[in-house]
Amino acid sequence: MFKQLKEDMKTIFERDPAAKSYLEVILCYPGLHAVISHRIAHCLYRRRLFLLSRLFSQISRFFTGIEIHPGAEIGKRFFIDHGSGIVIGETAEVGDDVTLYQGVTLGGTGKDKGKRHPTVGNNVTIGSGAKILGPITIGNNSKIGAGAVVVRCIPANSTAVGVPAHVVRKGGVNVNYVDLNHTDIPDPVYDKIRELEKRITDMESDVRERWVPGA
């Protein structure tokens, strides 16, 4: 457990430039508190102490604002930045080196039994407010843009944005580091507006060329 705690704290230092000291991280990072609490609750859950594990997770939710069901499978070096409003469902699976920002939901779509929450691969970044719903898979090394609503599987090495989310980059180069530069995610709405502006400008230019005074 102590080894896991050191790895979790090291992850925060690697990904959050605001972290100044280990004491600050231990005392002031609700994401770390939520992850530690979940690892304890998950151990209780696996021992079929369901009520005790759920009680432990609810206490953690009260203090951190982060709700992780004790049944969720969380990988190594899991980083929650800010964290408020995050919800992770019972059958969710999260790989290694995953980063979640505030307001992310890994949820279900109804009252189905069995596997009903997402599976998130390794080295995935999910932007603030994104909703990933249902028993779908987010492939390794992918990015989900802020505010996206994902209801279909996203292939590895891809970037998905929008409501509903669609892939705007695919087949990127595999990386062996965590890329937090999610501000470079493309904006398909902006791109479409620029395309329409160009078409209008071209049409106006064509009309001026064809217009004959006095005709």
Backbone as a chain_set.jsonl record, in Angstrom:
{"seq": "MFKQLKEDMKTIFERDPAAKSYLEVILCYPGLHAVISHRIAHCLYRRRLFLLSRLFSQISRFFTGIEIHPGAEIGKRFFIDHGSGIVIGETAEVGDDVTLYQGVTLGGTGKDKGKRHPTVGNNVTIGSGAKILGPITIGNNSKIGAGAVVVRCIPANSTAVGVPAHVVRKGGVNVNYVDLNHTDIPDPVYDKIRELEKRITDMESDVRERWVPGA", "coords": {"N": [[0.824, -1.205, 0.0], [1.926, 1.258, 0.808], [3.898, 1.547, -1.135], [2.285, 1.851, -3.384], [1.068, 4.274, -2.74], [3.279, 6.043, -2.855], [3.816, 5.884, -5.587], [1.467, 6.963, -6.644], [1.634, 9.597, -5.67], [3.983, 10.458, -6.924], [3.1, 10.432, -9.542], [1.353, 12.626, -9.554], [3.174, 14.756, -9.233], [4.519, 14.546, -11.66], [2.59, 15.243, -13.528], [1.205, 17.519, -12.758], [2.021, 20.761, -12.725], [1.581, 22.537, -10.68], [2.01, 21.353, -8.268], [3.9, 21.506, -5.348], [5.127, 20.327, -3.118], [5.528, 17.204, -1.311], [4.05, 17.152, 1.018], [2.078, 19.054, 0.528], [0.724, 17.767, -1.567], [-0.249, 15.462, -0.266], [-1.979, 16.592, 1.634], [-3.688, 18.361, 0.268], [-4.791, 17.489, -2.16], [-7.605, 16.38, -3.514], [-8.06, 14.479, -5.479], [-6.036, 12.576, -5.117], [-6.732, 11.702, -2.561], [-9.194, 10.512, -3.15], [-8.425, 8.431, -4.851], [-6.78, 6.842, -3.198], [-8.663, 6.139, -1.233], [-10.418, 4.717, -2.837], [-8.872, 2.495, -3.568], [-8.699, 1.141, -1.159], [-11.436, 0.669, -0.646], [-12.027, -0.917, -2.844], [-10.578, -3.221, -2.332], [-12.038, -4.183, -0.135], [-14.445, -4.62, -1.441], [-13.786, -6.687, -3.217], [-13.502, -8.682, -1.421], [-16.039, -9.242, -0.921], [-17.334, -7.673, 0.89], [-19.612, -5.858, 0.629], [-21.402, -3.816, 1.584], [-19.799, -2.461, 3.487], [-17.692, -1.609, 1.855], [-19.043, 0.076, 0.097], [-19.98, 2.011, 1.871], [-17.552, 3.103, 2.677], [-16.718, 4.256, 0.253], [-18.692, 6.173, -0.086], [-18.243, 7.909, 2.033], [-15.785, 8.907, 1.219], [-16.645, 10.199, -1.096], [-18.176, 12.259, 0.034], [-16.208, 13.886, 1.226], [-14.459, 14.487, -0.89], [-15.855, 15.036, -3.242], [-15.81, 13.353, -5.36], [-16.953, 10.507, -6.954], [-16.424, 7.177, -6.909], [-17.294, 4.035, -7.686], [-16.893, 1.204, -5.587], [-16.548, -1.18, -6.948], [-15.32, -0.639, -9.367], [-12.573, -1.04, -11.627], [-9.392, 0.13, -11.334], [-6.435, 1.269, -12.813], [-2.781, 1.552, -12.675], [-0.997, 4.544, -11.681], [-3.03, 6.454, -11.907], [-4.525, 9.519, -12.513], [-6.314, 12.144, -11.187], [-7.285, 15.265, -11.955], [-8.109, 18.23, -10.355], [-10.96, 17.287, -10.063], [-13.61, 17.526, -8.937], [-16.958, 16.461, -9.11], [-16.586, 14.132, -10.6], [-17.641, 10.933, -11.729], [-17.571, 7.474, -11.512], [-18.59, 4.402, -12.631], [-19.777, 1.13, -11.439], [-18.942, -1.156, -13.022], [-16.944, -0.109, -14.532], [-13.755, 0.03, -16.168], [-10.488, 1.045, -15.878], [-7.461, 1.79, -17.394], [-3.812, 1.889, -17.199], [-1.942, 4.912, -16.451], [-3.868, 6.898, -16.93], [-5.631, 9.968, -17.288], [-8.007, 12.028, -15.784], [-10.121, 14.826, -15.945], [-12.025, 17.412, -14.187], [-15.528, 16.771, -13.603], [-15.948, 14.553, -15.249], [-17.709, 11.701, -16.449], [-17.939, 8.255, -16.189], [-20.153, 6.327, -17.107], [-23.304, 4.445, -17.098], [-25.998, 3.497, -19.37], [-28.539, 2.823, -18.709], [-30.582, 0.445, -16.986], [-29.331, -1.977, -17.292], [-27.996, -5.259, -16.661], [-24.877, -6.802, -15.574], [-21.891, -6.111, -17.478], [-21.811, -2.748, -17.901], [-20.635, -0.32, -17.992], [-17.993, 1.929, -19.175], [-14.856, 0.827, -20.699], [-11.684, 1.917, -20.323], [-8.705, 2.43, -22.003], [-5.044, 2.278, -21.816], [-3.01, 5.173, -21.052], [-4.771, 7.316, -21.629], [-6.422, 10.42, -22.054], [-8.974, 12.319, -20.663], [-11.029, 14.962, -21.146], [-12.379, 17.821, -19.285], [-15.711, 17.567, -18.083], [-16.53, 15.615, -19.894], [-18.603, 12.917, -21.021], [-18.769, 9.532, -20.889], [-20.442, 6.835, -21.932], [-22.013, 3.732, -21.301], [-21.214, 0.241, -22.169], [-18.718, 0.569, -23.633], [-15.557, 0.913, -25.412], [-12.604, 2.758, -24.934], [-9.862, 3.308, -26.781], [-6.277, 2.656, -26.397], [-3.984, 5.364, -25.773], [-5.62, 7.489, -26.523], [-7.577, 10.56, -26.831], [-10.168, 12.353, -25.287], [-12.224, 15.003, -25.905], [-13.032, 18.023, -24.03], [-16.261, 18.202, -22.633], [-17.36, 16.364, -24.4], [-19.665, 13.826, -25.514], [-19.644, 10.517, -25.368], [-20.703, 7.666, -26.934], [-20.094, 5.567, -28.479], [-17.59, 3.125, -29.384], [-14.168, 4.13, -29.268], [-11.391, 4.106, -31.326], [-7.918, 3.068, -30.818], [-5.246, 5.478, -30.379], [-6.558, 7.853, -31.108], [-8.51, 10.907, -31.433], [-11.377, 12.263, -30.038], [-14.24, 14.333, -30.278], [-17.075, 16.461, -29.481], [-20.772, 16.348, -29.559], [-23.07, 14.059, -30.404], [-19.959, 12.401, -29.675], [-17.358, 12.268, -32.13], [-14.716, 10.866, -34.091], [-11.889, 12.796, -34.728], [-9.253, 12.688, -35.171], [-7.117, 10.049, -36.104], [-5.257, 7.027, -35.807], [-2.821, 7.972, -34.803], [0.646, 8.508, -33.814], [2.084, 6.1, -31.665], [2.634, 6.768, -28.226], [4.895, 7.022, -25.463], [4.578, 8.464, -23.23], [2.683, 10.597, -21.006], [0.386, 12.683, -22.423], [-0.701, 15.796, -21.813], [-1.558, 17.947, -23.209], [-4.202, 18.86, -24.033], [-5.434, 21.069, -25.074], [-4.943, 21.394, -27.726], [-6.752, 19.957, -29.15], [-8.728, 19.393, -32.027], [-11.349, 21.596, -33.291], [-14.274, 20.859, -34.598], [-16.596, 22.331, -35.174], [-15.734, 24.989, -35.364], [-13.997, 24.654, -37.556], [-15.849, 23.989, -39.575], [-17.336, 26.353, -39.725], [-15.366, 28.119, -40.649], [-14.96, 26.966, -43.149], [-17.466, 27.443, -44.376], [-17.448, 30.246, -44.394], [-15.367, 30.703, -46.207], [-16.506, 29.636, -48.535], [-18.654, 31.399, -48.924], [-17.265, 33.79, -49.34], [-15.918, 33.131, -51.738], [-18.144, 32.82, -53.442], [-19.216, 35.423, -53.428], [-17.106, 36.787, -54.646], [-17.191, 35.573, -57.162], [-19.7, 36.437, -58.061], [-19.274, 39.225, -58.265], [-17.412, 39.286, -60.33], [-18.943, 38.386, -62.456], [-20.938, 40.245, -62.668], [-22.438, 42.77, -64.617], [-22.417, 46.176, -65.14], [-25.426, 48.034, -65.48], [-26.74, 46.061, -66.82]], "CA": [[0.0, 0.0, 0.0], [2.813, 2.424, 0.863], [4.521, 1.651, -2.456], [1.267, 2.394, -4.277], [0.903, 5.681, -2.376], [4.417, 6.776, -3.404], [3.65, 5.954, -7.036], [0.38, 7.913, -6.911], [2.131, 10.956, -5.428], [4.928, 10.747, -7.986], [2.3, 10.72, -10.73], [0.862, 14.005, -9.447], [4.296, 15.651, -9.505], [4.867, 14.477, -13.08], [1.531, 15.752, -14.405], [0.652, 18.797, -12.297], [3.101, 21.708, -12.416], [1.254, 23.323, -9.485], [2.415, 20.619, -7.063], [5.149, 22.066, -4.832], [5.77, 19.468, -2.123], [4.784, 15.996, -0.992], [3.086, 17.481, 2.071], [0.948, 19.708, -0.135], [-0.011, 16.748, -2.317], [-0.952, 14.599, 0.681], [-3.016, 17.312, 2.37], [-4.532, 19.277, -0.514], [-5.216, 16.965, -3.465], [-8.738, 15.46, -3.348], [-7.922, 13.367, -6.414], [-5.216, 11.567, -4.457], [-7.534, 11.145, -1.479], [-10.216, 9.646, -3.742], [-7.78, 7.228, -5.386], [-6.383, 6.011, -2.053], [-9.89, 5.601, -0.646], [-10.971, 3.701, -3.732], [-8.075, 1.268, -3.512], [-9.121, 0.441, 0.059], [-12.813, 0.214, -0.844], [-12.021, -1.989, -3.841], [-10.128, -4.435, -1.624], [-13.187, -4.66, 0.636], [-15.441, -5.096, -2.418], [-13.343, -7.985, -3.728], [-13.713, -9.655, -0.344], [-17.492, -9.351, -0.84], [-17.847, -6.832, 1.969], [-20.201, -4.854, -0.25], [-21.924, -2.665, 2.322], [-18.678, -1.723, 4.072], [-16.951, -0.95, 0.77], [-19.865, 1.184, -0.402], [-19.96, 3.042, 2.905], [-16.235, 3.735, 2.601], [-16.679, 5.092, -0.949], [-19.589, 7.313, 0.105], [-17.535, 8.854, 2.904], [-14.815, 9.55, 0.34], [-17.391, 11.119, -1.962], [-18.578, 13.411, 0.843], [-15.058, 14.751, 1.48], [-13.701, 14.839, -2.105], [-16.697, 15.385, -4.384], [-15.5, 12.381, -6.415], [-17.644, 9.253, -6.665], [-15.907, 6.0, -7.598], [-17.899, 2.828, -7.114], [-15.814, 0.297, -5.152], [-16.358, -2.282, -7.888], [-14.567, -0.207, -10.547], [-11.175, -1.476, -11.723], [-8.546, 1.294, -11.618], [-5.054, 0.873, -13.05], [-1.682, 2.258, -12.023], [-0.684, 5.93, -12.043], [-4.292, 7.111, -12.252], [-4.432, 10.915, -12.07], [-7.527, 12.956, -11.24], [-6.92, 16.672, -11.8], [-9.23, 18.983, -9.773], [-11.729, 16.136, -9.626], [-14.982, 17.728, -8.502], [-18.021, 16.019, -10.009], [-16.267, 12.902, -11.329], [-18.417, 9.754, -11.369], [-17.093, 6.258, -12.17], [-19.546, 3.36, -12.298], [-19.36, -0.134, -10.836], [-18.26, -2.077, -13.929], [-15.941, 0.617, -15.322], [-12.373, -0.439, -16.096], [-9.58, 2.135, -16.259], [-6.116, 1.267, -17.547], [-2.692, 2.595, -16.577], [-1.543, 6.229, -16.952], [-5.065, 7.611, -17.386], [-5.876, 11.261, -16.651], [-9.372, 12.536, -15.832], [-10.343, 16.172, -15.431], [-13.248, 17.555, -13.413], [-16.821, 16.597, -14.245], [-16.001, 13.389, -16.147], [-18.566, 10.589, -16.06], [-17.833, 6.946, -16.828], [-21.44, 5.863, -16.62], [-24.119, 3.524, -17.86], [-27.066, 4.096, -20.179], [-29.828, 2.319, -18.267], [-30.595, -0.484, -15.855], [-28.843, -3.279, -17.741], [-27.172, -6.008, -15.736], [-23.587, -7.176, -16.125], [-20.998, -5.037, -17.907], [-22.64, -1.639, -18.372], [-19.856, 0.918, -17.947], [-16.901, 1.932, -20.17], [-13.494, 0.337, -20.485], [-10.743, 2.946, -20.788], [-7.387, 1.841, -22.194], [-3.874, 2.912, -21.205], [-2.517, 6.456, -21.56], [-5.921, 8.055, -22.166], [-6.746, 11.687, -21.401], [-10.389, 12.651, -20.83], [-11.182, 16.366, -20.786], [-13.384, 18.178, -18.29], [-17.11, 17.511, -18.466], [-16.832, 14.563, -20.871], [-19.453, 11.826, -20.571], [-18.537, 8.295, -21.632], [-21.605, 6.097, -21.443], [-22.277, 2.4, -21.806], [-20.107, -0.725, -22.163], [-17.89, 0.837, -24.813], [-14.112, 0.898, -25.169], [-11.77, 3.876, -25.38], [-8.588, 2.667, -27.07], [-5.042, 3.195, -25.824], [-3.367, 6.595, -26.297], [-6.645, 8.346, -27.117], [-7.991, 11.764, -26.114], [-11.575, 12.728, -25.381], [-12.284, 16.444, -25.688], [-13.887, 18.543, -22.971], [-17.675, 18.308, -22.953], [-17.802, 15.361, -25.366], [-20.542, 12.743, -25.065], [-19.17, 9.367, -26.135], [-21.612, 6.526, -26.808], [-19.572, 4.517, -29.344], [-16.188, 2.814, -29.138], [-13.168, 4.999, -29.879], [-10.193, 3.286, -31.571], [-6.656, 3.521, -30.22], [-4.505, 6.568, -31.026], [-7.551, 8.727, -31.736], [-9.047, 12.039, -30.693], [-12.817, 12.367, -30.27], [-14.847, 15.545, -29.72], [-18.427, 16.743, -29.927], [-21.972, 15.738, -28.979], [-22.291, 12.961, -29.853], [-18.542, 12.477, -30.046], [-16.872, 11.574, -33.319], [-13.254, 10.873, -34.183], [-11.341, 13.819, -35.621], [-7.896, 12.241, -35.48], [-7.074, 8.598, -35.99], [-4.005, 6.409, -36.233], [-1.656, 8.758, -34.411], [1.845, 7.763, -33.412], [2.08, 5.605, -30.296], [3.492, 7.555, -27.349], [5.211, 6.342, -24.206], [4.48, 9.443, -22.155], [1.33, 11.101, -20.847], [0.24, 13.956, -23.108], [-1.789, 16.569, -21.217], [-1.777, 19.146, -24.004], [-5.474, 18.631, -24.692], [-5.926, 22.301, -25.676], [-4.728, 21.325, -29.171], [-7.763, 19.118, -29.778], [-9.415, 20.14, -33.081], [-12.72, 22.037, -33.073], [-14.946, 20.655, -35.874], [-17.567, 23.4, -35.407], [-14.954, 26.125, -35.865], [-13.518, 24.315, -38.902], [-16.976, 24.074, -40.503], [-17.652, 27.776, -39.905], [-14.344, 28.67, -41.54], [-15.227, 26.442, -44.493], [-18.616, 28.176, -44.906], [-17.0, 31.615, -44.662], [-14.586, 30.675, -47.444], [-17.42, 29.412, -49.651], [-19.398, 32.641, -49.133], [-16.328, 34.741, -49.948], [-15.711, 32.727, -53.132], [-19.37, 33.104, -54.187], [-19.292, 36.877, -53.599], [-16.11, 37.144, -55.651], [-17.687, 35.108, -58.459], [-20.8, 37.33, -58.454], [-18.699, 40.508, -58.677], [-16.769, 39.111, -61.63], [-19.965, 38.166, -63.488], [-21.882, 41.362, -62.726], [-22.191, 43.76, -65.675], [-23.185, 47.386, -64.82], [-26.473, 48.446, -66.405], [-27.379, 44.911, -67.509]], "C": [[0.862, 1.261, 0.0], [3.505, 2.649, -0.477], [3.553, 2.256, -3.462], [1.054, 3.876, -4.015], [2.034, 6.523, -2.951], [4.284, 6.939, -4.919], [2.555, 6.951, -7.404], [0.842, 9.354, -6.706], [3.126, 11.372, -6.505], [4.202, 11.106, -9.278], [1.8, 12.151, -10.709], [1.979, 14.99, -9.756], [4.648, 15.678, -10.994], [3.853, 15.197, -13.96], [0.945, 17.093, -13.981], [1.773, 19.75, -11.907], [2.826, 22.546, -11.172], [1.696, 22.642, -8.203], [3.792, 21.084, -6.608], [5.877, 21.147, -3.849], [4.895, 18.243, -1.872], [3.727, 16.281, 0.077], [1.852, 18.142, 1.476], [0.082, 18.685, -0.865], [-0.841, 15.883, -1.38], [-2.143, 15.305, 1.312], [-4.065, 17.969, 1.481], [-5.043, 18.741, -1.846], [-6.352, 15.949, -3.285], [-8.69, 14.28, -4.313], [-7.115, 12.235, -5.818], [-6.001, 10.894, -3.334], [-8.562, 10.149, -2.025], [-9.617, 8.342, -4.251], [-7.375, 6.285, -4.258], [-7.607, 5.354, -1.427], [-10.476, 4.504, -1.523], [-10.183, 2.402, -3.646], [-8.425, 0.453, -2.256], [-10.518, -0.146, -0.12], [-12.875, -0.955, -1.824], [-11.549, -3.31, -3.228], [-11.272, -5.036, -0.806], [-14.243, -5.26, -0.29], [-15.065, -6.483, -2.929], [-13.477, -9.085, -2.677], [-15.205, -9.823, -0.024], [-18.074, -8.654, 0.389], [-18.5, -5.608, 1.321], [-20.691, -3.615, 0.495], [-20.792, -1.819, 2.895], [-17.9, -0.972, 2.996], [-17.731, 0.242, 0.238], [-19.908, 2.334, 0.599], [-18.655, 3.816, 2.863], [-16.18, 4.694, 1.398], [-17.577, 6.319, -0.791], [-18.985, 8.359, 1.041], [-16.503, 9.623, 2.089], [-15.491, 10.567, -0.573], [-17.756, 12.398, -1.215], [-17.417, 14.398, 0.994], [-14.361, 15.234, 0.21], [-14.562, 15.338, -3.257], [-16.489, 14.474, -5.576], [-16.149, 11.055, -6.048], [-17.092, 8.124, -7.531], [-16.522, 4.776, -6.937], [-16.786, 1.86, -6.735], [-15.581, -0.879, -6.086], [-15.536, -1.925, -9.108], [-13.117, -0.664, -10.479], [-10.326, -0.286, -12.173], [-7.093, 0.85, -11.737], [-4.038, 1.718, -12.297], [-1.571, 3.695, -12.536], [-1.911, 6.665, -12.579], [-4.282, 8.516, -11.67], [-5.762, 11.62, -12.274], [-7.126, 14.395, -10.963], [-8.167, 17.474, -11.421], [-10.257, 17.996, -9.218], [-13.188, 16.35, -9.307], [-15.982, 17.246, -9.549], [-17.731, 14.765, -10.797], [-17.111, 11.739, -10.787], [-17.9, 8.567, -12.184], [-17.945, 5.094, -11.685], [-18.924, 2.039, -11.894], [-18.546, -1.02, -11.771], [-17.269, -1.363, -14.854], [-14.566, 0.003, -15.113], [-11.472, 0.663, -16.641], [-8.161, 1.595, -16.284], [-5.058, 2.086, -16.818], [-2.481, 3.957, -17.229], [-2.71, 7.005, -17.547], [-5.219, 8.907, -16.598], [-7.32, 11.679, -16.866], [-9.406, 13.947, -15.256], [-11.738, 16.27, -14.801], [-14.502, 17.315, -14.263], [-16.943, 15.412, -15.182], [-16.929, 12.324, -15.564], [-18.224, 9.359, -16.876], [-19.054, 6.176, -16.359], [-22.119, 4.85, -17.516], [-25.191, 4.26, -18.637], [-28.446, 3.618, -19.746], [-29.679, 1.398, -17.078], [-30.158, -1.888, -16.265], [-28.012, -3.938, -16.644], [-25.835, -6.333, -16.394], [-22.744, -5.967, -16.478], [-21.814, -3.911, -18.529], [-21.919, -0.294, -18.353], [-18.641, 0.805, -18.865], [-15.638, 1.216, -19.699], [-12.543, 1.342, -21.118], [-9.353, 2.332, -20.85], [-6.277, 2.606, -21.492], [-3.572, 4.253, -21.856], [-3.618, 7.256, -22.25], [-6.123, 9.33, -21.36], [-8.195, 12.036, -21.705], [-10.62, 14.049, -20.275], [-12.366, 16.634, -19.879], [-14.797, 18.117, -18.87], [-17.481, 16.43, -19.464], [-17.678, 13.461, -20.23], [-19.215, 10.617, -21.474], [-19.52, 7.273, -21.076], [-21.755, 4.737, -22.111], [-21.047, 1.507, -21.808], [-19.248, -0.612, -23.411], [-16.419, 0.873, -24.414], [-13.467, 2.153, -25.728], [-10.366, 3.315, -25.543], [-7.395, 3.366, -26.454], [-4.604, 4.475, -26.531], [-4.371, 7.532, -26.959], [-6.928, 9.553, -26.235], [-9.481, 11.979, -26.342], [-11.67, 14.203, -25.01], [-13.245, 16.836, -24.58], [-15.328, 18.653, -23.462], [-18.201, 17.281, -23.928], [-18.748, 14.358, -24.708], [-20.257, 11.54, -25.952], [-20.095, 8.176, -25.874], [-21.211, 5.389, -27.748], [-18.09, 4.304, -29.039], [-15.275, 3.772, -29.9], [-11.898, 4.178, -30.08], [-8.953, 3.875, -30.912], [-6.039, 4.646, -31.035], [-5.431, 7.542, -31.743], [-7.891, 9.891, -30.822], [-10.513, 12.17, -31.049], [-13.351, 13.615, -29.573], [-16.301, 15.6, -30.147], [-19.513, 15.995, -29.186], [-22.917, 15.342, -30.111], [-20.868, 12.987, -30.388], [-18.262, 11.714, -31.331], [-15.369, 11.779, -33.419], [-12.807, 11.934, -35.171], [-9.862, 13.578, -35.917], [-7.827, 10.744, -35.23], [-5.73, 8.087, -36.46], [-2.779, 7.222, -35.912], [-0.498, 7.876, -33.987], [1.715, 7.341, -31.959], [3.026, 6.435, -29.445], [3.758, 6.77, -26.076], [5.284, 7.337, -23.058], [3.052, 9.931, -22.105], [1.248, 12.499, -21.434], [-0.961, 14.7, -22.53], [-2.143, 17.803, -22.035], [-3.081, 19.04, -24.78], [-6.099, 19.916, -25.237], [-5.733, 22.309, -27.191], [-5.744, 20.434, -29.879], [-8.53, 19.934, -30.813], [-10.848, 20.494, -32.695], [-13.477, 21.917, -34.393], [-15.971, 21.739, -36.19], [-16.86, 24.626, -35.982], [-14.471, 25.876, -37.292], [-14.637, 24.43, -39.925], [-17.368, 25.525, -40.77], [-16.636, 28.426, -40.836], [-14.56, 28.216, -42.986], [-16.39, 27.188, -45.142], [-18.249, 29.618, -45.233], [-16.229, 31.683, -45.974], [-15.498, 30.503, -48.659], [-18.213, 30.673, -49.961], [-18.518, 33.691, -49.807], [-16.09, 34.423, -51.417], [-16.932, 33.035, -53.985], [-19.518, 34.6, -54.44], [-18.318, 37.353, -54.66], [-16.568, 36.753, -57.041], [-18.803, 36.0, -58.974], [-20.264, 38.661, -58.947], [-18.063, 40.405, -60.059], [-17.784, 38.994, -62.759], [-20.888, 39.355, -63.66], [-21.461, 42.389, -63.77], [-23.033, 44.994, -65.351], [-24.197, 47.726, -65.893], [-27.168, 47.295, -67.097], [-28.735, 44.613, -66.918]], "O": [[0.57, 2.217, -0.717], [3.682, 3.788, -0.91], [3.945, 3.075, -4.294], [0.878, 4.654, -4.953], [1.785, 7.606, -3.481], [4.598, 7.995, -5.468], [2.698, 7.702, -8.369], [0.479, 10.236, -7.483], [3.111, 12.519, -6.952], [4.642, 11.984, -10.02], [1.819, 12.826, -11.738], [1.754, 15.966, -10.471], [5.032, 16.721, -11.524], [4.208, 15.707, -15.022], [0.255, 17.739, -14.77], [2.409, 19.567, -10.868], [3.734, 23.199, -10.656], [1.754, 23.283, -7.153], [4.746, 21.061, -7.387], [7.104, 21.183, -3.758], [3.7, 18.236, -2.17], [2.635, 15.713, 0.041], [0.724, 17.837, 1.862], [-1.146, 18.733, -0.789], [-2.006, 15.6, -1.662], [-3.196, 14.698, 1.507], [-5.215, 18.12, 1.894], [-5.677, 19.484, -2.594], [-6.1, 14.793, -2.946], [-9.212, 13.207, -4.012], [-7.46, 11.065, -5.987], [-5.946, 9.676, -3.17], [-8.777, 9.084, -1.446], [-10.217, 7.277, -4.106], [-7.594, 5.077, -4.343], [-7.594, 4.16, -1.126], [-10.968, 3.491, -1.025], [-10.771, 1.32, -3.652], [-8.443, -0.777, -2.294], [-10.76, -1.308, 0.209], [-13.679, -1.872, -1.655], [-12.059, -4.379, -3.564], [-11.454, -6.253, -0.787], [-14.858, -6.276, 0.031], [-15.925, -7.354, -3.06], [-13.557, -10.269, -3.007], [-15.587, -10.439, 0.971], [-19.156, -8.998, 0.863], [-18.013, -4.484, 1.444], [-20.42, -2.49, 0.076], [-20.825, -0.593, 2.797], [-17.496, 0.172, 3.203], [-17.156, 1.294, -0.04], [-19.875, 3.501, 0.209], [-18.647, 5.04, 2.998], [-15.661, 5.804, 1.509], [-17.256, 7.389, -1.307], [-19.196, 9.558, 0.857], [-16.357, 10.836, 2.242], [-14.97, 11.66, -0.794], [-17.656, 13.493, -1.767], [-17.617, 15.609, 0.901], [-13.73, 16.291, 0.227], [-14.052, 15.999, -4.162], [-16.937, 14.78, -6.681], [-15.924, 10.533, -4.956], [-17.276, 8.123, -8.748], [-16.288, 4.518, -5.756], [-15.826, 1.707, -7.49], [-14.527, -1.513, -6.027], [-15.091, -2.82, -9.826], [-12.507, -0.675, -9.409], [-10.522, 0.243, -13.267], [-6.58, 0.143, -10.87], [-4.385, 2.493, -11.406], [-1.985, 4.017, -13.65], [-1.838, 7.395, -13.567], [-4.057, 8.692, -10.472], [-6.276, 11.687, -13.39], [-6.678, 14.715, -9.862], [-9.181, 17.393, -12.114], [-10.401, 17.89, -8.0], [-13.961, 15.397, -9.404], [-15.869, 17.58, -10.729], [-18.565, 14.358, -11.605], [-17.276, 11.575, -9.578], [-17.803, 8.649, -13.409], [-18.019, 4.824, -10.487], [-17.712, 1.847, -11.99], [-17.541, -1.587, -11.342], [-16.808, -1.94, -15.84], [-14.247, -0.483, -14.028], [-11.685, 1.151, -17.751], [-7.704, 1.005, -15.305], [-5.374, 2.877, -15.93], [-2.794, 4.147, -18.404], [-2.552, 7.693, -18.556], [-4.971, 8.945, -15.392], [-7.806, 11.686, -17.997], [-8.803, 14.226, -14.22], [-12.528, 15.329, -14.874], [-14.536, 17.609, -15.458], [-17.964, 15.277, -15.856], [-16.937, 12.076, -14.358], [-18.217, 9.403, -18.106], [-19.011, 5.467, -15.354], [-21.587, 4.449, -18.551], [-25.289, 5.485, -18.578], [-29.438, 3.986, -20.374], [-28.767, 1.55, -16.266], [-30.569, -2.873, -15.652], [-27.408, -3.263, -15.811], [-25.668, -6.167, -17.602], [-22.866, -4.915, -15.851], [-22.439, -4.101, -19.572], [-22.51, 0.742, -18.658], [-18.291, -0.296, -19.29], [-15.392, 1.029, -18.508], [-12.6, 1.582, -22.324], [-8.873, 1.777, -19.861], [-6.542, 3.481, -20.669], [-3.835, 4.459, -23.041], [-3.411, 7.807, -23.331], [-6.009, 9.324, -20.134], [-8.603, 12.049, -22.867], [-10.43, 14.293, -19.083], [-13.247, 15.79, -19.72], [-15.044, 18.557, -19.993], [-18.646, 16.335, -19.851], [-17.498, 13.119, -19.061], [-19.437, 10.683, -22.683], [-19.448, 6.893, -19.907], [-21.637, 4.612, -23.33], [-19.95, 1.963, -21.484], [-19.075, -1.581, -24.151], [-16.083, 0.863, -23.23], [-13.748, 2.56, -26.855], [-9.745, 2.895, -24.566], [-7.483, 4.522, -26.04], [-4.826, 4.645, -27.73], [-4.009, 8.288, -27.861], [-6.573, 9.578, -25.057], [-9.985, 11.806, -27.452], [-11.246, 14.604, -23.926], [-14.155, 16.083, -24.234], [-15.583, 19.134, -24.566], [-19.385, 17.312, -24.262], [-18.649, 14.077, -23.514], [-20.585, 11.539, -27.138], [-20.248, 7.735, -24.734], [-21.895, 4.367, -27.815], [-17.421, 5.19, -28.505], [-15.572, 4.172, -31.026], [-11.375, 3.61, -29.122], [-8.945, 5.036, -30.502], [-6.278, 4.755, -32.237], [-5.132, 8.0, -32.846], [-7.61, 9.877, -29.624], [-10.866, 12.188, -32.228], [-12.978, 13.921, -28.441], [-16.719, 14.883, -31.057], [-19.255, 15.15, -28.329], [-23.517, 16.222, -30.729], [-20.617, 13.546, -31.456], [-18.845, 10.661, -31.589], [-14.825, 12.749, -32.892], [-13.278, 11.977, -36.308], [-9.294, 14.2, -36.815], [-8.403, 10.234, -34.269], [-5.133, 8.632, -37.388], [-1.795, 7.181, -36.65], [-0.641, 6.664, -33.822], [1.287, 8.128, -31.115], [4.119, 6.774, -29.898], [2.94, 5.949, -25.661], [5.952, 7.101, -22.051], [2.284, 9.713, -23.042], [1.96, 13.402, -20.994], [-2.104, 14.29, -22.73], [-2.949, 18.623, -21.595], [-3.094, 19.116, -26.008], [-7.188, 19.866, -25.808], [-6.31, 23.155, -27.875], [-5.615, 20.179, -31.076], [-8.945, 21.056, -30.521], [-11.481, 19.808, -31.893], [-13.34, 22.796, -35.244], [-16.196, 22.041, -37.362], [-17.32, 25.225, -36.954], [-14.526, 26.77, -38.136], [-14.409, 24.918, -41.032], [-17.694, 25.888, -41.9], [-17.008, 29.2, -41.718], [-14.366, 28.988, -43.925], [-16.322, 27.531, -46.322], [-18.696, 30.154, -46.247], [-16.416, 32.61, -46.762], [-15.291, 31.144, -49.689], [-18.429, 30.992, -51.13], [-18.954, 34.391, -50.721], [-16.061, 35.326, -52.253], [-16.791, 33.465, -55.13], [-19.9, 35.008, -55.537], [-18.647, 38.213, -55.477], [-16.366, 37.501, -57.998], [-18.867, 36.294, -60.167], [-20.749, 39.182, -59.951], [-18.165, 41.33, -60.864], [-17.533, 39.439, -63.879], [-21.558, 39.473, -64.686], [-20.31, 42.823, -63.816], [-24.257, 44.884, -65.288], [-23.876, 47.712, -67.082], [-28.091, 47.513, -67.882], [-29.414, 43.689, -67.365]]}, "num_chains": 1, "name": "protein.A"}
